[in-house]
Amino acid sequence: MNRRLLKFSVVLLWVALPLTAFLYQQAWDELPAHVATHFDATGRANGWMSRSEALGFALGFMAFLLIVFTPLMLYSSRSRVDAFSWAMLGFSYLVVGSMFEVNRGLVAFNLHGAPIPLGATLVAVPIAAVLLIGIYVASRREPALPYAANTPTDLLVTDLVVTDLLVEERHAGRPLILLFLPAVFGPLIAAIMVPVPAVRISMSVVVLMSLAIIAAAWSGFRYRFFRHGFEIRLLGFRLRSIPGNQIQGYAPENWSMWRGYGIRGVGNTRAYVWGNKVVHIKTSNGDVFLGHNDPQRIMHDLDQVMSRGSGQGMTSGVEKGAT
């Protein structure tokens, strides 16, 4: 029932395309020969198109959004319909609805000189994107491992630290921080210089998101291997837990930069990568890629998980050096 309702809602989203055409058709005879379609930060027109070009661009961009969102929503709900599926649907409606409102504003501006309603869109979309990412991470991280969650991380016994933790690895991407700096300075300048509250708020959100990415790259992913599985953490937050009994196989691979860095993947495939080397882990719930400069260390850690999963007693915890 939930999947059927979701699919119906996705199909309903395409109504935005004929509605956009109808919006222009209703005002077609009253629109000027050259329609204002581009505006500066203060809302003054500084770019124009013919009526046909404006309609073609409006329909083309709307179709592009629908073509992007439709497969993403259907693929993300392929195995299950959860909180993220509905959040993704809501985000899609927000973006498509905002684009329709922008087109309605363009028509109103060219007919009556009414201001373009960009303020709410500029504020709502970045904030919604942040919320969507949060819901995505929370809904895909799986339950915590029983030993990692229910036993003390460290138990001090004389001078020996005894723990269920086998080993911890860190995989950071500090050289990539230089690539993220422009994403901070550009929006920061706009947030300071542009005298439009909505622009300042939206650019401030972009700055905060960029700083979060930089902090994540600096800190790196932390892989914690226990006797009964492993978990992936970022900035102290548990991203995902994978029990050992779900692991079906693993092997080192090269990772192409064109596949991207950070948290990547859709559906049941997920990658945690800041470099060009990964260990590809096949699980009963999909594929996982763990980035590391020395994949053989991850292979060794996984070997320990698989060999000690049914072992007795506790094992000394060790944290390996960061890479």
DOMI-477868 format. One record per residue (C-alpha): residue in three letters; y, x, z; residue number from 0. Coordinates in Angstrom, 2 decimals, padded with zeros to 5 digits. Each point is the difference from the previous one (the first is absolute). Layout:
BEGIN
> ala/Y/X/Z/NUM .
...
This chain:
BEGIN
> met/000.00/000.00/000.00/0 .
> asn/002.46/002.78/000.94/1 .
> arg/-000.77/001.94/-003.17/2 .
> arg/000.40/-003.12/-002.15/3 .
> leu/003.36/-000.78/001.62/4 .
> leu/001.14/003.59/-000.49/5 .
> lys/-000.94/-000.03/-003.68/6 .
> phe/001.83/-003.31/-000.49/7 .
> ser/003.09/001.50/001.66/8 .
> val/-000.19/003.02/-002.30/9 .
> val/-000.16/-002.25/-003.08/10 .
> leu/002.90/-002.07/001.35/11 .
> leu/002.09/003.16/000.15/12 .
> trp/000.05/000.07/-003.82/13 .
> val/002.13/-003.15/-000.01/14 .
> ala/002.94/002.39/000.50/15 .
> leu/-000.26/001.03/-003.66/16 .
> pro/000.64/-003.42/-001.64/17 .
> leu/002.54/-000.80/002.74/18 .
> thr/001.97/003.12/-000.95/19 .
> ala/-000.06/-001.03/-003.67/20 .
> phe/001.10/-003.53/000.95/21 .
> leu/002.86/001.44/002.09/22 .
> tyr/001.46/001.77/-003.03/23 .
> gln/-000.80/-002.83/-002.42/24 .
> gln/001.98/-002.51/002.09/25 .
> ala/003.13/002.16/-000.15/26 .
> trp/-000.58/001.54/-003.44/27 .
> asp/002.85/-001.69/-001.88/28 .
> glu/002.51/000.75/002.77/29 .
> leu/-000.89/003.66/000.49/30 .
> pro/002.36/002.53/-001.63/31 .
> ala/-001.20/002.00/-002.98/32 .
> his/-000.18/003.09/002.21/33 .
> val/-001.48/-000.64/003.43/34 .
> ala/000.90/002.20/002.99/35 .
> thr/-003.32/001.40/001.27/36 .
> his/000.89/003.11/001.99/37 .
> phe/002.33/000.39/002.96/38 .
> asp/001.36/002.78/002.17/39 .
> ala/-000.33/000.19/003.79/40 .
> thr/003.02/-002.26/000.50/41 .
> gly/-001.36/-002.74/-002.29/42 .
> arg/002.20/000.69/-003.05/43 .
> ala/-001.65/-000.29/-003.41/44 .
> asn/-000.41/003.33/-001.83/45 .
> gly/-002.77/-000.74/-002.50/46 .
> trp/-000.60/-002.76/-002.57/47 .
> met/-002.73/-001.29/-002.33/48 .
> ser/-000.18/-002.67/-002.65/49 .
> arg/-001.42/-003.33/001.12/50 .
> ser/-003.31/000.68/-001.75/51 .
> glu/-000.26/003.48/001.52/52 .
> ala/000.80/-001.35/003.47/53 .
> leu/-002.67/-002.71/-000.31/54 .
> gly/-002.52/002.47/-001.38/55 .
> phe/000.65/002.45/002.82/56 .
> ala/-000.21/-002.73/002.66/57 .
> leu/-003.32/-001.30/-001.31/58 .
> gly/-001.36/003.48/-000.61/59 .
> phe/000.78/001.25/003.48/60 .
> met/-001.34/-003.17/001.60/61 .
> ala/-003.21/000.32/-002.03/62 .
> phe/-000.26/003.65/001.08/63 .
> leu/000.19/-000.97/003.68/64 .
> leu/-002.63/-002.70/-000.46/65 .
> ile/-002.32/002.36/-001.91/66 .
> val/000.31/002.55/002.80/67 .
> phe/-000.43/-002.38/002.93/68 .
> thr/-002.80/-002.20/-001.38/69 .
> pro/-002.77/002.62/-000.25/70 .
> leu/001.13/001.63/003.25/71 .
> met/-000.34/-003.29/001.89/72 .
> leu/-003.31/-000.91/-001.60/73 .
> tyr/-001.48/003.47/000.49/74 .
> ser/001.18/000.31/003.61/75 .
> ser/-001.78/-003.27/000.85/76 .
> arg/-003.13/000.75/-002.01/77 .
> ser/-002.20/000.74/003.02/78 .
> arg/001.85/-002.08/002.60/79 .
> val/003.10/-002.11/000.51/80 .
> asp/001.79/001.29/003.09/81 .
> ala/003.48/000.37/001.45/82 .
> phe/000.96/002.60/-002.60/83 .
> ser/-001.06/-002.27/-002.87/84 .
> trp/002.40/-002.71/001.18/85 .
> ala/002.70/002.57/000.81/86 .
> met/-000.30/001.42/-003.53/87 .
> leu/000.27/-003.52/-001.39/88 .
> gly/003.11/-000.67/002.07/89 .
> phe/001.56/003.30/-001.08/90 .
> ser/-000.72/-000.84/-003.66/91 .
> tyr/001.68/-003.38/000.36/92 .
> leu/002.97/001.66/001.69/93 .
> val/000.48/002.55/-002.79/94 .
> val/-000.55/-002.48/-002.84/95 .
> gly/002.18/-002.60/001.72/96 .
> ser/002.74/002.59/000.54/97 .
> met/-000.14/000.93/-003.68/98 .
> phe/000.31/-003.67/-000.96/99 .
> glu/002.98/-000.33/002.34/100 .
> val/001.63/003.04/-001.63/101 .
> asn/-000.41/-001.60/-003.42/102 .
> arg/001.44/-003.25/001.33/103 .
> gly/002.93/002.01/001.35/104 .
> leu/000.51/001.73/-003.37/105 .
> val/000.22/-003.34/-001.75/106 .
> ala/002.42/-001.36/002.63/107 .
> phe/002.18/003.11/-000.21/108 .
> asn/000.29/-000.23/-003.77/109 .
> leu/000.72/-003.72/000.12/110 .
> his/002.29/-000.27/003.03/111 .
> gly/000.65/003.52/001.30/112 .
> ala/-002.07/-000.64/003.14/113 .
> pro/-000.97/003.17/001.94/114 .
> ile/-003.46/001.44/-000.58/115 .
> pro/-002.29/-000.83/002.99/116 .
> leu/-001.43/003.46/000.55/117 .
> gly/000.63/000.35/003.74/118 .
> ala/-003.06/-001.84/001.30/119 .
> thr/-002.27/001.64/-002.57/120 .
> leu/001.21/003.51/000.77/121 .
> val/-000.69/-000.54/003.71/122 .
> ala/-003.15/-002.13/-000.12/123 .
> val/-002.12/001.93/-002.51/124 .
> pro/000.08/003.46/001.72/125 .
> ile/-000.64/-001.56/003.42/126 .
> ala/-002.85/-002.09/-001.42/127 .
> ala/-001.46/003.13/-001.60/128 .
> val/-000.07/001.74/003.39/129 .
> leu/-001.70/-003.01/001.60/130 .
> leu/-002.51/-000.17/-002.85/131 .
> ile/-000.95/003.65/000.49/132 .
> gly/-000.46/-000.59/003.73/133 .
> ile/-002.23/-003.04/-000.58/134 .
> tyr/-001.97/001.90/-002.63/135 .
> val/-000.76/002.92/002.32/136 .
> ala/-000.84/-002.24/002.95/137 .
> ser/-002.32/-002.27/-001.99/138 .
> arg/-001.96/002.84/-001.62/139 .
> arg/-000.60/002.35/002.91/140 .
> glu/-003.27/-001.59/001.24/141 .
> pro/-001.03/-000.26/003.70/142 .
> ala/000.29/003.13/002.14/143 .
> leu/-003.11/002.05/000.53/144 .
> pro/-001.63/-001.04/003.29/145 .
> tyr/-000.13/003.49/001.46/146 .
> ala/003.47/000.95/-001.20/147 .
> ala/001.47/-003.18/001.46/148 .
> asn/-001.95/-000.55/003.21/149 .
> thr/-000.56/003.47/001.44/150 .
> pro/002.58/002.49/001.25/151 .
> thr/001.08/002.41/-002.71/152 .
> asp/-000.46/002.96/002.33/153 .
> leu/-001.99/000.32/003.22/154 .
> leu/000.75/003.17/001.94/155 .
> val/-003.16/001.52/001.48/156 .
> thr/000.81/003.31/001.78/157 .
> asp/001.52/002.16/-002.73/158 .
> leu/-001.74/-001.76/-002.89/159 .
> val/001.47/-002.95/-001.88/160 .
> val/-002.80/-002.39/-000.88/161 .
> thr/000.63/-002.79/-002.49/162 .
> asp/-001.61/-002.26/-002.55/163 .
> leu/002.37/001.58/-002.53/164 .
> leu/-001.78/002.55/-002.18/165 .
> val/002.98/001.44/-001.85/166 .
> glu/003.51/-000.88/-001.16/167 .
> glu/001.58/001.09/-003.27/168 .
> arg/003.56/-000.28/-001.23/169 .
> his/001.15/-000.28/-003.60/170 .
> ala/003.78/000.26/-000.50/171 .
> gly/002.20/000.07/-003.09/172 .
> arg/003.05/001.92/001.13/173 .
> pro/000.76/001.60/-003.41/174 .
> leu/000.33/-003.51/-001.46/175 .
> ile/002.86/-000.81/002.35/176 .
> leu/002.41/001.63/-002.46/177 .
> leu/-000.95/-002.68/-002.53/178 .
> phe/000.91/-002.76/002.45/179 .
> leu/003.43/001.31/000.97/180 .
> pro/001.82/-001.56/-003.00/181 .
> ala/-001.38/-003.36/001.15/182 .
> val/001.96/000.53/003.22/183 .
> phe/003.29/001.45/-001.22/184 .
> gly/000.62/-002.41/-002.89/185 .
> pro/-000.41/-003.23/002.01/186 .
> leu/001.77/001.59/002.98/187 .
> ile/003.09/000.72/-002.11/188 .
> ala/-000.13/-003.56/-001.36/189 .
> ala/-000.31/-001.42/003.52/190 .
> ile/003.10/001.94/001.05/191 .
> met/002.16/-000.37/-003.10/192 .
> val/-000.70/-003.46/-001.46/193 .
> pro/002.26/-002.61/001.69/194 .
> val/-002.55/-002.83/-000.28/195 .
> pro/-001.89/-000.95/003.19/196 .
> ala/-003.15/-001.11/-001.83/197 .
> val/-000.18/003.29/-001.91/198 .
> arg/000.55/001.98/003.18/199 .
> ile/-002.77/-001.86/001.82/200 .
> ser/-002.50/000.34/-002.85/201 .
> met/000.78/003.69/-000.51/202 .
> ser/-000.35/000.60/003.73/203 .
> val/-003.48/-001.54/-000.14/204 .
> val/-000.87/002.29/-002.92/205 .
> val/001.25/003.01/001.98/206 .
> leu/-002.15/-000.95/002.99/207 .
> met/-003.05/-000.45/-002.23/208 .
> ser/000.60/003.40/-001.59/209 .
> leu/000.37/001.65/003.39/210 .
> ala/-003.27/-001.63/001.10/211 .
> ile/-001.75/001.46/-003.06/212 .
> ile/001.43/003.44/000.77/213 .
> ala/-001.16/-000.27/003.62/214 .
> ala/-003.46/-001.04/-001.20/215 .
> ala/-000.22/002.93/-002.42/216 .
> trp/001.15/002.43/002.70/217 .
> ser/-002.41/-001.29/002.64/218 .
> gly/-002.86/-000.53/-002.43/219 .
> phe/-003.14/-002.06/000.15/220 .
> arg/-002.25/000.67/002.96/221 .
> tyr/-003.73/-000.44/-000.46/222 .
> arg/-001.92/-000.43/003.25/223 .
> phe/-003.77/000.37/-000.31/224 .
> phe/-002.19/-001.58/002.68/225 .
> arg/-003.75/-000.21/000.41/226 .
> his/000.05/-003.55/-001.34/227 .
> gly/002.54/000.30/-002.81/228 .
> phe/003.54/001.15/-000.66/229 .
> glu/003.50/-001.38/000.03/230 .
> ile/003.18/000.77/-001.92/231 .
> arg/003.35/000.09/001.80/232 .
> leu/003.61/000.41/-001.07/233 .
> leu/002.90/000.53/002.42/234 .
> gly/-002.31/-001.00/002.83/235 .
> phe/-000.97/-003.30/-001.67/236 .
> arg/-003.63/-000.64/-000.89/237 .
> leu/-000.12/-000.79/-003.71/238 .
> arg/-003.71/-000.49/-000.34/239 .
> ser/-003.34/000.42/001.78/240 .
> ile/-003.25/000.60/-001.88/241 .
> pro/-003.32/-000.21/001.90/242 .
> gly/-002.59/002.61/-000.91/243 .
> asn/-002.52/-002.65/-001.00/244 .
> gln/002.32/-001.07/-002.85/245 .
> ile/000.11/003.49/-001.55/246 .
> gln/-002.28/000.20/-003.05/247 .
> gly/000.99/003.38/-001.43/248 .
> tyr/002.84/002.51/-000.42/249 .
> ala/001.00/002.87/-002.27/250 .
> pro/003.09/002.17/-000.65/251 .
> glu/002.19/-000.79/-003.01/252 .
> asn/003.30/001.01/-001.56/253 .
> trp/002.90/-002.43/000.30/254 .
> ser/002.51/-000.37/-002.82/255 .
> met/003.69/-000.20/000.87/256 .
> trp/000.25/-002.95/-002.40/257 .
> arg/-002.09/-002.03/002.45/258 .
> gly/002.78/000.40/002.57/259 .
> tyr/000.29/001.20/003.58/260 .
> gly/000.09/-001.66/003.39/261 .
> ile/-002.04/-003.17/000.49/262 .
> arg/-001.32/-001.07/-003.39/263 .
> gly/-002.34/-002.58/-001.42/264 .
> val/-000.53/-003.75/-000.22/265 .
> gly/-002.91/-002.24/000.82/266 .
> asn/-002.90/001.88/001.58/267 .
> thr/001.16/003.45/-001.09/268 .
> arg/002.30/002.00/002.24/269 .
> ala/001.30/003.57/-000.13/270 .
> tyr/001.83/002.01/002.67/271 .
> val/001.31/002.97/-001.93/272 .
> trp/002.84/002.54/000.11/273 .
> gly/-001.60/002.61/-002.29/274 .
> asn/-002.31/000.53/-002.95/275 .
> lys/-003.35/000.27/001.80/276 .
> val/-001.92/-002.89/001.54/277 .
> val/-003.39/-000.99/001.32/278 .
> his/-001.22/-003.18/-001.65/279 .
> ile/-001.90/-002.13/002.51/280 .
> lys/-002.05/-002.96/-001.16/281 .
> thr/-000.40/-002.72/002.61/282 .
> ser/-001.55/-003.45/000.04/283 .
> asn/003.58/-001.40/000.00/284 .
> gly/001.39/002.10/-002.86/285 .
> asp/001.15/003.53/-000.81/286 .
> val/002.15/002.18/002.26/287 .
> phe/001.71/003.26/-000.98/288 .
> leu/000.99/002.45/002.75/289 .
> gly/002.44/002.67/-001.13/290 .
> his/-000.29/003.52/001.43/291 .
> asn/000.73/003.56/-001.12/292 .
> asp/-003.56/000.98/000.94/293 .
> pro/-002.33/-002.87/-000.95/294 .
> gln/-003.01/001.93/001.27/295 .
> arg/001.27/-000.45/003.54/296 .
> ile/000.06/-003.77/-000.47/297 .
> met/-003.50/000.21/-001.47/298 .
> his/-001.17/001.92/003.07/299 .
> asp/001.65/-002.52/002.33/300 .
> leu/-001.70/-002.89/-001.80/301 .
> asp/-003.31/001.84/000.25/302 .
> gln/000.50/000.11/003.77/303 .
> val/000.71/-003.73/000.12/304 .
> met/-003.09/-000.81/-002.02/305 .
> ser/-002.27/002.35/001.95/306 .
> arg/001.26/-000.89/003.51/307 .
> gly/000.46/-003.71/-000.41/308 .
> ser/-003.26/-000.65/001.85/309 .
> gly/000.22/002.98/002.32/310 .
> gln/000.15/-000.13/003.79/311 .
> gly/002.75/001.01/002.38/312 .
> met/003.55/001.22/-000.60/313 .
> thr/001.29/002.80/-002.22/314 .
> ser/002.82/002.45/000.58/315 .
> gly/003.15/-001.08/-001.77/316 .
> val/001.65/002.46/-002.36/317 .
> glu/003.18/-000.29/-002.07/318 .
> lys/000.06/002.12/-003.14/319 .
> gly/003.15/001.55/-001.39/320 .
> ala/002.37/-002.04/-002.09/321 .
> thr/-000.01/000.26/-003.76/322 .
